[in-house]
Amino acid sequence: MADKTQVADIEKSLRRVSYIVKQRGREILDQFPITPPQFVALQWLHESGDMTIGDLSNKMYLACSTTTDLVDRMEKNELVERVKDTKDRRVVRIHLLEKGESIIREVIRKRQEYLADVLIHFSEEEVNSLEKNLSSLHQVMIDNDQRG
């Protein structure tokens, strides 16, 4: 079990790493015609598939009206489209279009290139351990969220 000092050090390290990854991600995004919130929305659609405005709002922790404005702008830029649900015509889902899919793939590729450049400084064993530990930490967090 981790003591308070270890917990504080781990939290600080995660925060610092997260900040740098976020900053680098924003620099990469500057090369593309989308905003950081649009990237987050496109990423959720890429990972989870079509979803309603309400679902997307919940995932992004935004008000539905804010998400609607975001989707309006993305639809105007042909990144997404609104489609009626085939089972219930009252339900409208947001669908990721090829242009949005292409931007997501390219941004993620560039982010992975950046990470690969950083990981060159670690041994194969260290990289394997890092991946395993981060994956385990993520899974425990998901499990705890589902219980709570």
CNS distance restraints for C-alpha pairs under 8 A (distance, minus, plus):
assign (resid   2 and name CA) (resid   6 and name CA) 5.80 0.50 0.50
assign (resid   2 and name CA) (resid   7 and name CA) 6.18 0.50 0.50
assign (resid   3 and name CA) (resid   7 and name CA) 6.22 0.50 0.50
assign (resid   4 and name CA) (resid   8 and name CA) 6.08 0.50 0.50
assign (resid   5 and name CA) (resid   9 and name CA) 6.11 0.50 0.50
assign (resid   6 and name CA) (resid  10 and name CA) 6.02 0.50 0.50
assign (resid   7 and name CA) (resid  11 and name CA) 6.06 0.50 0.50
assign (resid   8 and name CA) (resid  12 and name CA) 6.11 0.50 0.50
assign (resid   9 and name CA) (resid  13 and name CA) 6.11 0.50 0.50
assign (resid  10 and name CA) (resid  14 and name CA) 6.07 0.50 0.50
assign (resid  11 and name CA) (resid  15 and name CA) 6.10 0.50 0.50
assign (resid  12 and name CA) (resid  16 and name CA) 6.14 0.50 0.50
assign (resid  13 and name CA) (resid  17 and name CA) 6.08 0.50 0.50
assign (resid  14 and name CA) (resid  18 and name CA) 5.90 0.50 0.50
assign (resid  15 and name CA) (resid  19 and name CA) 6.08 0.50 0.50
assign (resid  16 and name CA) (resid  20 and name CA) 6.36 0.50 0.50
assign (resid  17 and name CA) (resid  21 and name CA) 6.12 0.50 0.50
assign (resid  18 and name CA) (resid  22 and name CA) 5.98 0.50 0.50
assign (resid  19 and name CA) (resid  23 and name CA) 6.09 0.50 0.50
assign (resid  20 and name CA) (resid  24 and name CA) 6.02 0.50 0.50
assign (resid  21 and name CA) (resid  25 and name CA) 5.91 0.50 0.50
assign (resid  22 and name CA) (resid  26 and name CA) 6.20 0.50 0.50
assign (resid  23 and name CA) (resid  27 and name CA) 6.37 0.50 0.50
assign (resid  24 and name CA) (resid  28 and name CA) 6.30 0.50 0.50
assign (resid  24 and name CA) (resid 111 and name CA) 7.74 0.50 0.50
assign (resid  25 and name CA) (resid  29 and name CA) 6.11 0.50 0.50
assign (resid  25 and name CA) (resid 111 and name CA) 6.50 0.50 0.50
assign (resid  26 and name CA) (resid  30 and name CA) 6.21 0.50 0.50
assign (resid  26 and name CA) (resid  36 and name CA) 6.88 0.50 0.50
assign (resid  27 and name CA) (resid  31 and name CA) 7.38 0.50 0.50
assign (resid  28 and name CA) (resid  32 and name CA) 7.57 0.50 0.50
assign (resid  28 and name CA) (resid 107 and name CA) 6.75 0.50 0.50
assign (resid  28 and name CA) (resid 110 and name CA) 7.13 0.50 0.50
assign (resid  28 and name CA) (resid 111 and name CA) 7.45 0.50 0.50
assign (resid  29 and name CA) (resid  33 and name CA) 7.80 0.50 0.50
assign (resid  29 and name CA) (resid  34 and name CA) 6.97 0.50 0.50
assign (resid  29 and name CA) (resid  35 and name CA) 7.23 0.50 0.50
assign (resid  29 and name CA) (resid  36 and name CA) 7.11 0.50 0.50
assign (resid  29 and name CA) (resid 107 and name CA) 6.90 0.50 0.50
assign (resid  30 and name CA) (resid  34 and name CA) 7.89 0.50 0.50
assign (resid  32 and name CA) (resid 103 and name CA) 7.42 0.50 0.50
assign (resid  34 and name CA) (resid  38 and name CA) 5.96 0.50 0.50
assign (resid  34 and name CA) (resid  39 and name CA) 6.53 0.50 0.50
assign (resid  35 and name CA) (resid  39 and name CA) 6.25 0.50 0.50
assign (resid  36 and name CA) (resid  40 and name CA) 6.35 0.50 0.50
assign (resid  37 and name CA) (resid  41 and name CA) 6.27 0.50 0.50
assign (resid  37 and name CA) (resid  70 and name CA) 7.83 0.50 0.50
assign (resid  38 and name CA) (resid  42 and name CA) 6.04 0.50 0.50
assign (resid  38 and name CA) (resid  70 and name CA) 6.74 0.50 0.50
assign (resid  38 and name CA) (resid  74 and name CA) 7.18 0.50 0.50
assign (resid  39 and name CA) (resid  43 and name CA) 5.95 0.50 0.50
assign (resid  39 and name CA) (resid 104 and name CA) 7.28 0.50 0.50
assign (resid  40 and name CA) (resid  44 and name CA) 6.29 0.50 0.50
assign (resid  40 and name CA) (resid  60 and name CA) 7.50 0.50 0.50
assign (resid  41 and name CA) (resid  45 and name CA) 6.34 0.50 0.50
assign (resid  41 and name CA) (resid  56 and name CA) 7.11 0.50 0.50
assign (resid  41 and name CA) (resid  60 and name CA) 7.24 0.50 0.50
assign (resid  42 and name CA) (resid  46 and name CA) 5.97 0.50 0.50
assign (resid  42 and name CA) (resid  96 and name CA) 7.06 0.50 0.50
assign (resid  42 and name CA) (resid 100 and name CA) 6.70 0.50 0.50
assign (resid  42 and name CA) (resid 101 and name CA) 7.63 0.50 0.50
assign (resid  42 and name CA) (resid 104 and name CA) 6.85 0.50 0.50
assign (resid  43 and name CA) (resid  47 and name CA) 6.09 0.50 0.50
assign (resid  43 and name CA) (resid 104 and name CA) 6.56 0.50 0.50
assign (resid  44 and name CA) (resid  48 and name CA) 5.73 0.50 0.50
assign (resid  44 and name CA) (resid  49 and name CA) 7.53 0.50 0.50
assign (resid  44 and name CA) (resid  56 and name CA) 7.51 0.50 0.50
assign (resid  44 and name CA) (resid  59 and name CA) 7.64 0.50 0.50
assign (resid  45 and name CA) (resid  49 and name CA) 4.83 0.50 0.50
assign (resid  45 and name CA) (resid  50 and name CA) 5.92 0.50 0.50
assign (resid  45 and name CA) (resid  51 and name CA) 7.11 0.50 0.50
assign (resid  45 and name CA) (resid  94 and name CA) 7.85 0.50 0.50
assign (resid  45 and name CA) (resid  95 and name CA) 7.23 0.50 0.50
assign (resid  45 and name CA) (resid  96 and name CA) 6.24 0.50 0.50
assign (resid  46 and name CA) (resid  96 and name CA) 6.95 0.50 0.50
assign (resid  46 and name CA) (resid 101 and name CA) 6.84 0.50 0.50
assign (resid  46 and name CA) (resid 104 and name CA) 7.62 0.50 0.50
assign (resid  49 and name CA) (resid  95 and name CA) 7.32 0.50 0.50
assign (resid  49 and name CA) (resid  96 and name CA) 7.71 0.50 0.50
assign (resid  50 and name CA) (resid  93 and name CA) 5.83 0.50 0.50
assign (resid  50 and name CA) (resid  94 and name CA) 5.37 0.50 0.50
assign (resid  50 and name CA) (resid  95 and name CA) 4.91 0.50 0.50
assign (resid  50 and name CA) (resid  96 and name CA) 7.09 0.50 0.50
assign (resid  51 and name CA) (resid  55 and name CA) 5.91 0.50 0.50
assign (resid  51 and name CA) (resid  56 and name CA) 6.42 0.50 0.50
assign (resid  51 and name CA) (resid  93 and name CA) 4.95 0.50 0.50
assign (resid  51 and name CA) (resid  94 and name CA) 5.43 0.50 0.50
assign (resid  51 and name CA) (resid  95 and name CA) 7.29 0.50 0.50
assign (resid  52 and name CA) (resid  56 and name CA) 6.22 0.50 0.50
assign (resid  52 and name CA) (resid  91 and name CA) 7.46 0.50 0.50
assign (resid  52 and name CA) (resid  92 and name CA) 6.04 0.50 0.50
assign (resid  52 and name CA) (resid  93 and name CA) 4.39 0.50 0.50
assign (resid  52 and name CA) (resid  94 and name CA) 5.86 0.50 0.50
assign (resid  53 and name CA) (resid  57 and name CA) 5.92 0.50 0.50
assign (resid  53 and name CA) (resid  64 and name CA) 6.53 0.50 0.50
assign (resid  53 and name CA) (resid  67 and name CA) 6.59 0.50 0.50
assign (resid  53 and name CA) (resid  68 and name CA) 6.63 0.50 0.50
assign (resid  53 and name CA) (resid  92 and name CA) 7.92 0.50 0.50
assign (resid  53 and name CA) (resid  93 and name CA) 7.03 0.50 0.50
assign (resid  53 and name CA) (resid  94 and name CA) 6.99 0.50 0.50
assign (resid  54 and name CA) (resid  58 and name CA) 6.23 0.50 0.50
assign (resid  54 and name CA) (resid  64 and name CA) 6.09 0.50 0.50
assign (resid  55 and name CA) (resid  59 and name CA) 6.32 0.50 0.50
assign (resid  56 and name CA) (resid  60 and name CA) 6.14 0.50 0.50
assign (resid  56 and name CA) (resid  67 and name CA) 7.34 0.50 0.50
assign (resid  57 and name CA) (resid  61 and name CA) 5.73 0.50 0.50
assign (resid  57 and name CA) (resid  62 and name CA) 4.95 0.50 0.50
assign (resid  57 and name CA) (resid  63 and name CA) 6.04 0.50 0.50
assign (resid  57 and name CA) (resid  64 and name CA) 5.53 0.50 0.50
assign (resid  57 and name CA) (resid  67 and name CA) 5.77 0.50 0.50
assign (resid  58 and name CA) (resid  62 and name CA) 6.58 0.50 0.50
assign (resid  62 and name CA) (resid  66 and name CA) 6.32 0.50 0.50
assign (resid  62 and name CA) (resid  67 and name CA) 6.40 0.50 0.50
assign (resid  63 and name CA) (resid  67 and name CA) 6.35 0.50 0.50
assign (resid  64 and name CA) (resid  68 and name CA) 5.99 0.50 0.50
assign (resid  65 and name CA) (resid  69 and name CA) 6.34 0.50 0.50
assign (resid  66 and name CA) (resid  70 and name CA) 6.27 0.50 0.50
assign (resid  67 and name CA) (resid  71 and name CA) 6.08 0.50 0.50
assign (resid  68 and name CA) (resid  72 and name CA) 6.04 0.50 0.50
assign (resid  69 and name CA) (resid  73 and name CA) 6.38 0.50 0.50
assign (resid  70 and name CA) (resid  74 and name CA) 6.32 0.50 0.50
assign (resid  71 and name CA) (resid  75 and name CA) 5.87 0.50 0.50
assign (resid  71 and name CA) (resid  80 and name CA) 7.42 0.50 0.50
assign (resid  71 and name CA) (resid  94 and name CA) 7.95 0.50 0.50
assign (resid  72 and name CA) (resid  76 and name CA) 6.18 0.50 0.50
assign (resid  73 and name CA) (resid  77 and name CA) 6.35 0.50 0.50
assign (resid  74 and name CA) (resid  78 and name CA) 6.24 0.50 0.50
assign (resid  74 and name CA) (resid  79 and name CA) 5.24 0.50 0.50
assign (resid  74 and name CA) (resid  80 and name CA) 5.90 0.50 0.50
assign (resid  75 and name CA) (resid  79 and name CA) 5.72 0.50 0.50
assign (resid  75 and name CA) (resid  80 and name CA) 4.95 0.50 0.50
assign (resid  75 and name CA) (resid  81 and name CA) 5.48 0.50 0.50
assign (resid  75 and name CA) (resid  82 and name CA) 7.79 0.50 0.50
assign (resid  78 and name CA) (resid  97 and name CA) 6.99 0.50 0.50
assign (resid  78 and name CA) (resid  99 and name CA) 6.80 0.50 0.50
assign (resid  78 and name CA) (resid 100 and name CA) 7.46 0.50 0.50
assign (resid  79 and name CA) (resid  96 and name CA) 6.33 0.50 0.50
assign (resid  79 and name CA) (resid  97 and name CA) 5.33 0.50 0.50
assign (resid  79 and name CA) (resid  98 and name CA) 7.19 0.50 0.50
assign (resid  79 and name CA) (resid  99 and name CA) 5.38 0.50 0.50
assign (resid  79 and name CA) (resid 100 and name CA) 4.17 0.50 0.50
assign (resid  79 and name CA) (resid 101 and name CA) 7.67 0.50 0.50
assign (resid  80 and name CA) (resid  94 and name CA) 6.52 0.50 0.50
assign (resid  80 and name CA) (resid  95 and name CA) 5.39 0.50 0.50
assign (resid  80 and name CA) (resid  96 and name CA) 4.48 0.50 0.50
assign (resid  80 and name CA) (resid  97 and name CA) 4.92 0.50 0.50
assign (resid  80 and name CA) (resid 100 and name CA) 6.55 0.50 0.50
assign (resid  81 and name CA) (resid  94 and name CA) 5.78 0.50 0.50
assign (resid  81 and name CA) (resid  95 and name CA) 5.24 0.50 0.50
assign (resid  81 and name CA) (resid  96 and name CA) 6.65 0.50 0.50
assign (resid  81 and name CA) (resid  97 and name CA) 6.77 0.50 0.50
assign (resid  82 and name CA) (resid  92 and name CA) 6.23 0.50 0.50
assign (resid  82 and name CA) (resid  93 and name CA) 5.63 0.50 0.50
assign (resid  82 and name CA) (resid  94 and name CA) 4.75 0.50 0.50
assign (resid  82 and name CA) (resid  95 and name CA) 6.13 0.50 0.50
assign (resid  83 and name CA) (resid  92 and name CA) 5.51 0.50 0.50
assign (resid  83 and name CA) (resid  93 and name CA) 5.29 0.50 0.50
assign (resid  83 and name CA) (resid  94 and name CA) 6.35 0.50 0.50
assign (resid  83 and name CA) (resid  95 and name CA) 6.74 0.50 0.50
assign (resid  84 and name CA) (resid  88 and name CA) 7.58 0.50 0.50
assign (resid  84 and name CA) (resid  89 and name CA) 5.40 0.50 0.50
assign (resid  84 and name CA) (resid  90 and name CA) 7.08 0.50 0.50
assign (resid  84 and name CA) (resid  91 and name CA) 5.89 0.50 0.50
assign (resid  84 and name CA) (resid  92 and name CA) 4.49 0.50 0.50
assign (resid  84 and name CA) (resid  93 and name CA) 6.18 0.50 0.50
assign (resid  85 and name CA) (resid  89 and name CA) 5.30 0.50 0.50
assign (resid  85 and name CA) (resid  90 and name CA) 7.33 0.50 0.50
assign (resid  85 and name CA) (resid  91 and name CA) 5.38 0.50 0.50
assign (resid  85 and name CA) (resid  92 and name CA) 5.76 0.50 0.50
assign (resid  85 and name CA) (resid  93 and name CA) 6.46 0.50 0.50
assign (resid  96 and name CA) (resid 100 and name CA) 6.02 0.50 0.50
assign (resid  96 and name CA) (resid 101 and name CA) 6.40 0.50 0.50
assign (resid  97 and name CA) (resid 101 and name CA) 6.13 0.50 0.50
assign (resid  98 and name CA) (resid 102 and name CA) 5.91 0.50 0.50
assign (resid  99 and name CA) (resid 103 and name CA) 6.31 0.50 0.50
assign (resid 100 and name CA) (resid 104 and name CA) 6.25 0.50 0.50
assign (resid 101 and name CA) (resid 105 and name CA) 6.19 0.50 0.50
assign (resid 102 and name CA) (resid 106 and name CA) 6.18 0.50 0.50
assign (resid 103 and name CA) (resid 107 and name CA) 6.06 0.50 0.50
assign (resid 104 and name CA) (resid 108 and name CA) 6.04 0.50 0.50
assign (resid 105 and name CA) (resid 109 and name CA) 6.03 0.50 0.50
assign (resid 106 and name CA) (resid 110 and name CA) 6.24 0.50 0.50
assign (resid 107 and name CA) (resid 111 and name CA) 6.17 0.50 0.50
assign (resid 108 and name CA) (resid 112 and name CA) 6.07 0.50 0.50
assign (resid 109 and name CA) (resid 113 and name CA) 6.19 0.50 0.50
assign (resid 110 and name CA) (resid 114 and name CA) 6.30 0.50 0.50
assign (resid 111 and name CA) (resid 115 and name CA) 6.32 0.50 0.50
assign (resid 112 and name CA) (resid 116 and name CA) 6.01 0.50 0.50
assign (resid 113 and name CA) (resid 117 and name CA) 6.23 0.50 0.50
assign (resid 114 and name CA) (resid 118 and name CA) 6.49 0.50 0.50
assign (resid 115 and name CA) (resid 119 and name CA) 6.09 0.50 0.50
assign (resid 116 and name CA) (resid 120 and name CA) 6.31 0.50 0.50
assign (resid 119 and name CA) (resid 127 and name CA) 7.08 0.50 0.50
assign (resid 122 and name CA) (resid 126 and name CA) 5.87 0.50 0.50
assign (resid 122 and name CA) (resid 127 and name CA) 6.26 0.50 0.50
assign (resid 123 and name CA) (resid 127 and name CA) 6.26 0.50 0.50
assign (resid 124 and name CA) (resid 128 and name CA) 6.13 0.50 0.50
assign (resid 125 and name CA) (resid 129 and name CA) 6.10 0.50 0.50
assign (resid 126 and name CA) (resid 130 and name CA) 6.01 0.50 0.50
assign (resid 127 and name CA) (resid 131 and name CA) 6.13 0.50 0.50
assign (resid 128 and name CA) (resid 132 and name CA) 6.11 0.50 0.50
assign (resid 129 and name CA) (resid 133 and name CA) 6.01 0.50 0.50
assign (resid 130 and name CA) (resid 134 and name CA) 6.01 0.50 0.50
assign (resid 131 and name CA) (resid 135 and name CA) 5.98 0.50 0.50
assign (resid 132 and name CA) (resid 136 and name CA) 6.11 0.50 0.50
assign (resid 133 and name CA) (resid 137 and name CA) 6.05 0.50 0.50
assign (resid 134 and name CA) (resid 138 and name CA) 6.11 0.50 0.50
assign (resid 135 and name CA) (resid 139 and name CA) 6.21 0.50 0.50
assign (resid 136 and name CA) (resid 140 and name CA) 6.22 0.50 0.50
assign (resid 137 and name CA) (resid 141 and name CA) 6.23 0.50 0.50
assign (resid 138 and name CA) (resid 142 and name CA) 6.24 0.50 0.50
assign (resid 139 and name CA) (resid 143 and name CA) 6.12 0.50 0.50
assign (resid 140 and name CA) (resid 144 and name CA) 6.05 0.50 0.50
assign (resid 141 and name CA) (resid 145 and name CA) 6.13 0.50 0.50
assign (resid 142 and name CA) (resid 146 and name CA) 6.23 0.50 0.50
assign (resid 143 and name CA) (resid 147 and name CA) 6.37 0.50 0.50
assign (resid 144 and name CA) (resid 148 and name CA) 6.16 0.50 0.50
